[in-house]
Structures are given as structure tokens and as C-alpha cells.
Amino acid sequence: MISKEDENYVYYLVAQNLKKQRKLKGLTQSQFAEKCNYSEGFIMNIESPKYHQTFGLGTIWRFAEVLNIDIRELFKPLEEE
């Protein structure tokens, strides 16, 4: 896990919440990517804990829209691991 002190933590946080929400909606990475008009590789890279894919606020907004969730869901603190 990335330290909260690391500037990349926000990407990790959004990625973990995205993965959780996507799975709750029963979507594969491929299905989700298609709905978002992004490549499957882009979604895979975002959700990968080993690869730090950056993305913008517009991308996060699109994720929330496609998942039909409040954007704040993607910024919720993670449960302690």
C-alpha cells in the first residue's frame, strides 16, 4: 500500500474504490472500459497496485457517471489493511 504521505496516494485511493465499485456493479474491466470509452489497458493500469497510472478529474467524473455513483464514493478512506 502507498503511504498517505505519498503524492500518489490519491491515485491509489481512487483506484481501489473504483475497483470496488466496478465489482459491486458486476462489471469486468473490459465492460467498464467500453462503457467509459477508454481502453481496457487504461482501466487495468489504473486498478493495478503495481503501476501508477495518472488520470484527471474529468476521468474520475466519467467513472462516477458510468457507475451511477456520487463522485465522493471514489475518495472514501480505505479500510485499514
C-alpha positions in Angstrom: 0.0 0.0 0.0 1.2 3.5 -0.7 1.7 5.8 2.3 -0.8 8.6 2.8 2.1 11.0 2.7 2.9 10.0 -0.9 1.5 12.3 -3.6 0.4 9.2 -5.5 -1.8 8.1 -2.6 -4.9 9.9 -4.2 -4.5 7.8 -7.3 -4.2 4.6 -5.2 -7.3 5.6 -3.2 -9.4 6.3 -6.3 -8.2 3.1 -8.0 -9.1 0.9 -5.1 -12.5 2.5 -4.7 -13.1 2.3 -8.4 -12.3 -1.4 -8.5 -14.6 -2.0 -5.5 -17.5 0.0 -7.1 -17.0 -1.6 -10.5 -17.2 -5.1 -9.0 -20.3 -4.2 -7.0 -21.9 -3.2 -10.3 -20.9 -6.6 -11.7 -18.7 -5.1 -14.5 -15.5 -6.6 -15.8 -12.7 -4.3 -16.6 -13.4 -4.8 -20.3 -17.1 -4.0 -19.9 -16.4 -0.9 -17.8 -13.8 0.3 -20.2 -16.2 0.0 -23.1 -18.9 2.0 -21.2 -16.4 4.7 -20.4 -14.9 4.8 -23.9 -11.4 4.0 -22.5 -9.2 1.1 -23.4 -9.2 -1.9 -21.2 -5.4 -1.4 -20.7 -6.1 2.0 -19.2 -8.5 0.6 -16.7 -6.2 -2.3 -15.9 -3.3 0.2 -15.3 -5.4 2.3 -13.0 -6.6 -0.6 -10.9 -3.1 -2.2 -10.7 -1.4 -1.7 -7.4 2.0 -2.0 -9.0 1.5 0.6 -11.8 0.8 4.2 -11.1 -1.4 5.4 -13.9 -2.3 9.0 -13.5 -5.7 10.4 -14.6 -7.6 13.7 -14.4 -10.7 14.9 -12.7 -12.7 14.5 -15.9 -11.8 10.9 -15.9 -12.9 10.4 -12.3 -16.2 12.2 -13.1 -16.8 9.9 -16.0 -16.1 6.8 -13.8 -18.7 8.1 -11.3 -21.3 8.8 -14.1 -20.8 5.3 -15.7 -21.1 3.6 -12.3 -24.1 5.9 -11.4 -22.5 6.8 -8.0 -21.7 10.0 -6.2 -18.1 11.0 -7.2 -17.3 11.2 -3.4 -17.5 7.4 -3.3 -14.2 7.2 -5.2 -12.5 9.3 -2.5 -13.7 7.4 0.6 -11.0 6.4 3.0 -9.9 2.8 2.7 -10.4 0.3 5.4 -7.2 -0.4 7.3 -5.4 -3.3 5.8 
